[in-house]
Amino acid sequence: MGLELSPLLTGVRSFFGFGGKTAPVPKAGGRERVEIDPKDTVVYAIGDVHGCFDALMAAEQRIEKDAAGISAKRRIVLYLGDLVDRGPRSADVLDHLVGTQPDDFERLSLCGNHDETFLSFIEDPQGNMGWLEFGGEETLESYGIDFNRLARHRGGAASLRDILQSRVPEAHVAFLKQLPVSVRFGSVLFVHAGVRPGVPLDEQDDDDFMWIREPFVSQPNGLGLTVVHGHTPANEPVFAPGRIGIDTGAYATGRLTVLRVLDGEASIIH
């Protein structure tokens, strides 16, 4: 966000008649909030994937190796959102996650702000062209949608929706629509971005779960919970009072962090 538009993006907007920058159109209604009983259960949380399919495969291999020594009956791999954008293989990441569940693990994904914005673009390209400068170009390219082709098309929003519908599988769209926004796991709360400090959990807003940075990263959350989140990248995982941040900028660094939470203890899996 806040980046200058490339000439190609400017050209695409001009050809489609979409004008200047736009904020994502908010979705009507709220997303699901999940609660998981921590008894005899281990959760492996994976930070922001951002289309880095190879890093995701390597992270899942680390999880399989670690889980071989864990006696918990229930094993959950939890993706903290921002599955798409910026990296080169967003379509492959979603293909993987909508596929068959592994025998020994459950998969659960949260909705990140990039996932929400991609979905908003699919549903209303004209109202969400700002997504193109938000990492969307790489996501479209992962579906075989060529920006030069877009620039040559002059059919407007309806034509662009047709292109999207022909290239983005309906299973991917349905997957994005059903993503929950939080997971409560005993004294741990998993969200993509964070929480609004001082606001009771049942009054927290979906947008904050997906978008907030400040004042979350600099103030106690006041919930009596440890919030595990992505969204705010750092060179290394961040263990701070009341929160653990595990977005290590995989699309830029190649490092995709995995956090294991078992019996109330959190550990990085290398």
Disulfide bonds with the S-S distance in Angstrom:
none
